Amino acid sequence: MPQLNPAPWFAILVFSWLVFLTIVVPKVLSHTIPNEPVPQDSDTLETTAWPWPWPQT
């Protein structure tokens, strides 16, 4: 039963990870965000209590 022989499958696994780490990851990381994030004001927003529709005990 050839599927029980780990030699070819391990080589395929290692080769696929090498391709992934050397080609795919740098291509993905080279993309830039079109609009750089702008920090928001540090002012705290005014919040109100939620009017619950059922009586609280």
C-alpha positions in Angstrom: 0.0 0.0 0.0 1.9 3.1 -1.2 -0.1 5.6 0.9 1.6 4.1 4.0 5.1 5.0 2.8 5.9 8.4 4.3 8.9 9.2 2.1 7.2 10.8 -0.9 4.5 12.5 1.1 7.0 14.0 3.5 9.1 15.4 0.6 6.0 16.9 -0.9 5.1 18.4 2.4 8.5 20.0 2.9 8.7 21.2 -0.7 5.2 22.8 -0.6 6.1 24.6 2.7 9.3 25.9 1.2 7.5 27.2 -1.8 4.9 28.8 0.4 7.4 30.4 2.7 9.7 31.7 0.0 7.2 32.8 -2.7 3.7 33.3 -1.3 4.5 35.0 2.0 6.7 37.8 0.7 4.1 38.5 -2.1 1.3 38.8 0.5 3.4 41.0 2.9 4.4 43.4 0.1 0.9 44.7 -0.3 0.2 48.0 1.2 -2.9 49.5 2.7 -4.3 52.1 0.2 -5.5 54.4 3.1 -3.2 54.6 6.1 -5.2 54.4 9.3 -5.8 57.7 11.0 -5.8 57.8 14.8 -9.1 58.9 16.2 -9.6 61.6 18.8 -9.0 60.4 22.3 -12.2 62.1 23.5 -14.6 59.8 25.3 -18.0 59.5 23.8 -21.0 60.4 25.9 -23.0 57.2 26.6 -26.5 56.9 28.0 -28.1 54.0 29.9 -30.0 51.5 27.9 -33.8 51.6 28.5 -34.5 47.9 29.2 -37.9 46.8 28.0 -38.5 44.6 31.0 -38.5 45.6 34.7 -35.2 45.2 36.6 -35.2 43.6 40.0 
